[in-house]
Amino acid sequence: MTKMNESASEWLNKEYFETVLRKHKKDEGLTIQKFNTSAGTTKGDSFISAMTRFNVEFLLSNSQEPHYGFYIVKSSYEGDPTIRKIMTDFDVYNREILMYNKILPEMTALLAEIGDDDRLFAETMHVDLERGAIIFEDLSASNFVVGNRIERLDEPQAKLVLSKLAKFHATGAVLNERMPSILTDLQGGFLRDSNRAFEPFHQGMVEVCAKFAGGCEELGPYYKEKLLKLKPKVMDYSIRCFYPKDDHFLTLIHSDMWSTNIMLKFNTEGAQNGTTEVVDARLIDFQFSNWSSPAVDLHYLINSSFIEEIRSSRQDEFIQYYHGILASTLKKLNYGGHIPSLHELCVQLEDRRFYAFTAAIVNQPLQTTANTEDADLNSLIEINERSRKFYEMLYSDPKVQNTVKTLLPFFDRKGLLDITD
């Protein structure tokens, strides 16, 4: 058995962590006094990796005063072998290791060059290349919480996240100039031609949406027929949104940019007064990061994770806000490529707008459900009665139904429900 295939329980122990912490703190005399572990995720949070939290009390070699560290170890999925194989085919573990080991630190350094101390990600403590594991700071110990996937992000939260995302995209474009090919080699995101594991989910969700539309007085047979014709094409059209086009502004994108991949920090003093002022955010989970258009991240984020008011009537305002930070950061970093104008970015967004349909009609019902009993990866990759009932349950949510009533006519007017080939 290779170290990559070892169960985390076999090697994630006090001795291993002490060795890692000594290297991180540059203190060979460091000793761990207390070592506690707990699960890092609950059902519905992550389908593709295992996470373990570690609370550590340790002594430095030159002090008897205890110090405390809070970390998360992220390792490969150890459950269903079928799921593990699919994720291995996606190469998600190697990709995220590359991100945490090399790319994210370089992006942080780029911001530091221009005197921007904004932190976009958790600090990496250690990357174990042999075991395919990443150890980074536990943001929850600093009062960060996962974005609320059910309530979604309000205006202050949305703008803060867009600011972080704009800087992520800007530093990705500049890093590619300075380290050619390291990012452009990252082809294929969450959806790709070479791995269609999630096609049953995409087609199944469009089918249940069609069924709902057919029985809905506000929509009716017109939308049902269109959606059923679109069903065999939905995966193809979604994948095309990721294609890097030479005449588009391209950069490193997150590729799975929604609320549970965002950590938010709130003003704790305000919370005591009944307010929830957001003060900071971090982006997490980079298994699917790839070289593409920022429009992919923007469509997915807005249509999966922003409150309805923003999605339905204020998208242009928030795109303009994002573009201002993107362009400003690119200029400060002396980006040598063409900085897209706001209009050019909007043209890109229109060209890839089918991904808004995918995010809203296929993904958001899953992402905002409160019923996580069957929310596992098998439900998304298998074609069986259990999956069909799960999809129908998702579409029984009145919030989902109201969204569909509003968005299907909009998508139809945009031509997104038409077969184009």
C-alpha positions in Angstrom: 0.0 0.0 0.0 1.4 3.4 -1.0 1.3 6.3 1.5 -1.3 8.0 -0.8 -3.7 5.1 -0.1 -3.2 5.0 3.6 -6.2 5.8 5.7 -5.7 9.1 7.5 -6.4 7.4 10.9 -3.2 5.4 10.3 -0.9 8.4 10.2 -2.7 11.5 11.6 -1.4 11.2 15.2 0.5 13.2 17.7 3.9 12.2 16.5 3.2 13.1 12.9 1.7 16.5 13.9 4.6 17.3 16.2 7.1 16.8 13.4 5.1 19.0 11.1 4.6 21.7 13.7 8.3 21.8 14.5 9.1 22.5 10.9 6.4 25.1 10.6 7.5 26.9 13.8 11.2 26.3 13.0 11.7 24.9 16.5 13.1 21.3 16.7 12.5 21.4 20.5 8.8 22.0 20.3 6.6 19.5 22.1 2.9 18.9 21.9 1.2 18.6 25.3 -2.4 18.1 24.2 -3.8 16.8 20.9 -7.5 16.7 20.2 -9.4 15.8 17.0 -12.9 16.2 15.6 -14.7 15.8 12.3 -14.3 18.8 10.0 -17.5 18.4 8.0 -21.1 17.3 8.3 -23.3 15.6 5.7 -24.0 17.8 2.7 -20.9 20.0 3.2 -18.4 18.0 1.2 -18.8 15.1 -1.2 -15.2 14.7 -2.2 -12.7 15.0 0.6 -12.2 14.1 4.3 -11.5 16.9 6.8 -10.3 16.6 10.4 -9.9 19.4 12.9 -7.0 19.5 15.3 -6.7 21.5 18.4 -3.1 21.5 19.7 -1.5 22.8 22.9 2.3 22.9 22.6 5.4 24.3 24.2 8.2 26.0 22.4 11.8 25.0 23.3 12.5 28.4 24.9 9.3 28.8 26.9 7.2 27.0 29.4 4.1 29.1 28.5 1.6 27.0 26.5 0.7 28.0 23.0 -2.4 26.9 21.0 -2.9 26.0 17.4 -6.0 25.2 15.5 -5.7 23.4 12.2 -7.6 21.4 9.6 -6.2 18.4 7.7 -7.8 17.8 4.4 -7.1 14.4 2.8 -8.6 12.3 0.0 -12.0 10.8 0.3 -11.9 7.4 2.1 -15.5 6.2 1.6 -17.2 4.7 -1.4 -14.5 3.4 -3.8 -16.6 4.4 -6.8 -16.7 8.0 -5.6 -13.0 7.9 -4.9 -12.3 6.6 -8.4 -14.4 9.4 -9.9 -12.6 12.1 -7.9 -9.2 10.5 -8.8 -10.2 10.7 -12.5 -10.9 14.4 -11.9 -7.4 14.7 -10.4 -8.9 16.9 -7.6 -6.4 15.9 -5.0 -3.2 16.7 -7.0 -4.8 19.9 -8.3 -5.6 21.2 -4.8 -2.2 20.2 -3.5 -0.6 22.3 -6.3 -2.9 25.2 -5.4 -2.0 25.2 -1.7 1.6 24.3 -2.1 2.6 26.7 -4.9 -0.1 28.8 -6.5 -1.9 30.4 -3.6 1.3 31.4 -1.8 2.5 33.1 -5.0 -0.8 34.9 -5.4 -0.6 36.2 -1.8 2.9 37.4 -2.5 1.7 39.4 -5.5 -0.8 41.3 -3.3 2.0 42.0 -0.8 4.1 43.5 -3.7 1.5 46.3 -4.0 1.1 46.8 -0.3 -2.3 45.0 -0.2 -2.4 42.9 3.0 -5.9 41.5 2.2 -6.0 37.8 2.8 -7.9 35.7 0.3 -7.3 32.2 1.7 -6.4 30.2 4.8 -2.7 30.1 5.6 -1.1 26.8 4.5 0.9 25.1 7.2 2.1 22.0 5.5 1.5 20.0 2.3 2.2 16.2 2.5 2.9 15.2 -1.1 3.3 11.6 -0.3 -0.1 11.2 1.4 -2.0 13.8 -0.6 -2.9 15.8 2.4 -3.0 19.5 3.2 -2.8 21.1 6.6 -4.0 24.7 7.0 -5.2 27.1 9.6 -8.7 26.4 11.0 -10.5 29.6 10.2 -13.4 28.7 12.6 -10.9 29.2 15.5 -10.8 32.9 14.4 -14.6 33.1 14.3 -15.1 32.5 10.6 -18.2 30.6 9.6 -19.3 28.9 6.4 -21.5 31.1 4.2 -25.2 30.4 4.8 -26.2 28.3 1.8 -29.9 28.4 2.6 -30.3 32.1 3.4 -27.6 33.1 0.8 -25.4 36.2 0.8 -26.8 39.6 1.4 -25.4 42.9 -0.1 -22.4 43.5 2.3 -21.5 39.8 2.2 -21.8 39.7 -1.6 -19.6 42.8 -2.2 -17.0 41.5 0.2 -16.8 38.2 -1.6 -16.7 39.8 -5.0 -13.8 41.9 -3.8 -11.9 38.8 -2.8 -12.8 37.1 -6.1 -11.7 40.0 -8.2 -8.3 40.0 -6.5 -8.1 36.2 -6.9 -8.8 36.6 -10.7 -6.3 39.5 -11.0 -3.4 37.8 -9.3 -4.1 34.6 -11.3 -3.8 36.5 -14.6 -0.5 38.2 -13.4 0.9 35.0 -12.0 0.4 33.3 -15.4 2.5 36.1 -17.0 5.3 35.5 -14.5 5.1 31.7 -14.5 4.0 30.8 -18.0 2.0 27.5 -18.4 1.6 26.7 -14.7 -2.0 27.9 -14.8 -2.9 27.4 -18.5 -2.1 23.7 -18.0 -5.0 23.5 -15.5 -7.6 22.6 -18.0 -11.1 21.4 -17.1 -13.1 22.5 -14.1 -16.0 21.0 -12.3 -17.5 20.1 -15.7 -15.3 18.9 -18.5 -15.5 16.8 -21.7 -13.2 14.2 -20.4 -15.3 13.4 -17.3 -19.1 13.4 -17.5 -19.7 11.8 -14.1 -22.3 14.5 -13.2 -24.3 14.2 -16.4 -27.1 12.1 -14.8 -27.6 14.9 -12.2 -27.7 17.6 -14.8 -30.2 15.8 -17.0 -32.2 14.5 -14.1 -32.7 18.0 -12.7 -33.7 19.4 -16.0 -36.2 16.6 -16.4 -37.9 17.3 -13.0 -37.8 21.0 -13.8 -39.7 20.2 -17.0 -42.2 18.1 -15.1 -42.8 21.0 -12.6 -43.1 23.5 -15.4 -45.7 21.3 -17.2 -47.9 21.3 -14.2 -47.4 24.9 -13.3 -50.2 27.3 -14.4 -47.7 30.2 -14.9 -45.4 28.1 -17.2 -47.1 25.2 -18.8 -46.4 22.8 -21.7 -44.4 25.4 -23.7 -41.6 25.3 -21.1 -41.9 21.6 -20.4 -41.4 20.8 -24.1 -38.4 23.2 -24.4 -36.7 21.7 -21.3 -37.2 18.1 -22.4 -35.6 19.0 -25.7 -32.7 20.7 -23.9 -32.2 17.9 -21.5 -29.7 15.8 -23.7 -27.7 19.0 -24.4 -27.5 20.6 -21.0 -24.2 19.0 -20.1 -22.6 19.9 -23.5 -23.7 23.5 -23.2 -22.6 23.8 -19.6 -19.1 22.4 -20.4 -18.7 24.9 -23.3 -19.0 27.7 -20.8 -15.6 26.7 -19.4 -13.8 26.7 -22.8 -10.9 29.2 -22.8 -11.5 31.5 -25.8 -8.5 33.4 -27.2 -10.5 36.7 -27.5 -11.7 36.6 -23.9 -9.9 37.7 -20.7 -8.8 34.5 -19.1 -7.4 33.8 -15.7 -7.3 31.2 -12.9 -10.9 30.6 -11.7 -12.2 28.9 -8.6 -14.7 26.8 -10.6 -16.9 25.9 -7.6 -17.6 29.4 -6.3 -20.6 29.2 -4.0 -21.5 29.9 -0.4 -20.1 26.8 1.3 -16.7 27.5 -0.3 -16.7 30.9 1.4 -15.9 31.6 5.1 -17.2 34.8 6.6 -16.3 36.6 9.8 -18.7 38.9 11.6 -18.4 41.7 14.1 -18.9 39.8 17.4 -19.7 43.0 19.2 -22.4 43.8 16.7 -23.9 40.3 17.1 -24.6 41.1 20.7 -26.7 44.0 19.6 -28.6 42.0 17.1 -26.7 43.0 14.0 -24.5 40.8 11.8 -21.9 43.1 10.2 -19.6 41.1 8.0 -15.9 42.1 8.4 -13.9 39.6 6.5 -14.0 36.6 4.1 -11.8 33.8 2.8 -12.1 31.5 -0.2 -11.7 27.8 0.4 -11.6 24.5 -1.6 -9.6 24.7 -4.8 -10.0 21.1 -6.2 -11.5 22.3 -9.5 -9.6 25.5 -10.1 -8.7 25.9 -13.8 -7.8 28.3 -16.5 -11.0 29.9 -18.0 -13.1 33.0 -18.0 -14.0 34.8 -14.8 -17.6 34.8 -16.1 -17.9 31.1 -15.0 -17.3 32.0 -11.4 -19.5 35.1 -11.5 -22.5 33.3 -13.0 -22.2 30.5 -10.6 -21.7 32.7 -7.5 -24.5 35.1 -8.3 -27.1 32.4 -9.3 -26.3 30.0 -6.5 -25.4 32.1 -3.6 -26.7 35.7 -3.8 -30.0 36.8 -2.3 -32.9 37.0 -4.8 -33.0 40.8 -5.0 -29.4 40.9 -6.3 -29.9 38.1 -8.8 -33.2 39.3 -10.1 -32.6 43.0 -10.5 -29.1 44.2 -9.4 -26.6 41.9 -11.2 -25.2 44.7 -13.4 -24.5 46.8 -10.3 -22.5 44.0 -8.7 -20.7 43.1 -11.9 -19.6 46.8 -12.2 -18.4 46.7 -8.5 -16.4 43.5 -9.2 -14.9 44.9 -12.4 -13.6 48.1 -10.7 -11.6 46.0 -8.2 -10.4 43.6 -10.9 -9.2 46.4 -13.2 -7.6 48.4 -10.4 -5.7 45.4 -9.1 -4.5 44.4 -12.6 -3.2 48.0 -13.1 -1.4 48.1 -9.7 0.3 44.7 -10.6 1.4 46.1 -14.0 -0.5 43.4 -15.9 1.0 43.2 -19.4 -2.1 41.8 -21.0 -5.3 43.6 -22.1 -7.4 44.7 -19.1 -11.0 44.1 -20.1 -13.4 47.1 -20.1 -16.6 46.7 -18.2 -18.4 46.3 -21.6 -16.0 43.6 -22.7 -16.5 41.8 -19.4 -20.3 42.0 -19.9 -19.9 40.6 -23.4 -18.0 37.6 -21.9 -20.8 37.1 -19.4 -23.4 37.1 -22.1 -21.4 34.6 -24.1 -21.3 32.2 -21.2 -24.7 33.0 -19.7 -25.9 29.4 -20.1 -23.9 28.7 -16.9 -26.4 31.0 -15.1 -29.1 28.5 -16.2 -27.0 25.6 -14.9 -26.3 27.3 -11.6 -29.9 28.3 -11.0 -31.9 25.4 -12.4 -29.6 22.4 -11.8 -27.4 23.3 -8.9 -29.1 25.8 -6.6 -32.0 23.5 -5.6 -29.4 21.1 -4.3 -27.3 23.7 -2.6 -30.1 25.4 -0.7 -32.0 22.3 0.4 -32.5 21.8 4.1 -33.1 18.1 3.6 -29.6 16.5 3.4 -30.6 12.9 4.1 -29.9 11.8 0.6 -27.4 14.6 -0.2 -24.4 12.4 -1.2 -22.4 12.0 -4.4 -24.1 8.8 -5.3 -27.3 10.7 -5.8 -25.6 12.9 -8.4 -23.8 10.2 -10.5 -26.3 7.3 -10.5 -29.4 6.8 -12.5 -31.9 5.0 -10.3 -35.2 5.5 -8.4 -33.4 6.9 -5.3 -31.8 9.7 -7.4 -35.1 10.5 -9.2 -37.0 10.8 -5.9 -34.2 13.0 -4.5 -34.4 15.4 -7.5 -38.2 15.5 -7.2 -37.9 16.3 -3.5 -35.5 19.2 -4.4 -38.1 20.6 -6.8 -40.9 20.3 -4.2 -39.4 23.3 -2.3 -41.7 26.4 -2.8 -38.6 28.6 -2.9 -37.1 26.6 -5.8 -40.5 26.7 -7.6 -40.8 30.5 -7.3 -37.3 30.8 -8.6 -38.1 28.7 -11.6 -41.3 30.7 -12.3 -39.2 33.9 -12.5 -36.1 32.7 -14.2 -37.4 30.3 -16.9 -39.1 33.1 -18.9 -35.9 35.2 -18.5 -33.7 32.4 -19.7 -36.1 31.8 -22.6 -35.9 35.5 -23.7 -32.1 35.1 -23.7 -32.4 32.1 -26.0 -30.9 29.8 -23.5 -33.7 27.2 -23.7 -33.1 26.8 -27.5 -31.1 24.0 -29.1 -28.3 25.8 -30.9 -26.6 22.9 -32.8 
